[in-house]
């Protein structure tokens, strides 16, 4: 029997042009079909592809290493690392960092946050933590210290005593240093909140994170009215300078952002931050839209026209970004 003919190579096969009258292909008589090339315009804000204005500098330099060493030597956590903040290189190189107290396991499961969720294994408070924060801040030469925490809903006091003690120890270690605390809502429990407020931080920050309509998807264990109550209590009853912020790019509308601004004015807020949401992992909410810098500039103008004292608004803005300017 004769050997079968060698198979044709791609270059040996004649291509047929697609005919407009071919309809569903019934007029096609076999072989390979050459289809017209249709160029699809690139989709704006395609998931996973960040625009140019979201490029950040990589961490580098001696100052960065000094900050890193001070944090590691004192066995501390920073929200910069735990939340994968895009500004870590810039801030650490400038000698600033946000300390995260009460451990690094959060009792809530917000769908935007990279911090680990679970049940903290250490129920007792680490009373040496405030000393280590103060010493690290001193080694880093900080003149403005930012302290935040995960949620500790497993405790009736929400971990508030550690905030108060940290404020005291930092002021003792670094006279004249200003202190900002970014606190959780502590389930709205008055004794816990009063413990922090009575320590009189220079700036009391509590983020609402997003617009009310998106709370169920973004912050399922939180309450927008409760967050506003925390801010109002700090202002009305303790006269503290207050701050809060939101992320954009999660599906909110401009009108909804403007309404949050009105609510902030209603509780006497001093400083508002607005930044682009960035998906930390595939397990978290996707980015619905990358907001253009021009829109951030418009938000700043709108907020300050409404009566907010200062609006920090930009793609890479986070709660503690340029925090030293907000006191």
PyMOL commands that set and color helices and strands:
alter all, ss='L'
color gray80, all
select helices_A, chain A and resi 10-12+20-22+52-54+62-73+79-82+88-93+129-140+160-173+186-188+190-198+212-218+224-238+254-266+293-306+323-326
alter helices_A, ss='H'
color red, helices_A
select strands_A, chain A and resi 15-17+32-34+77-78+98-101+105-106+116-117+144-149+178-182+203-205+242-248+271-276+310-313
alter strands_A, ss='S'
color yellow, strands_A
deselect
rebuild
show_as cartoon
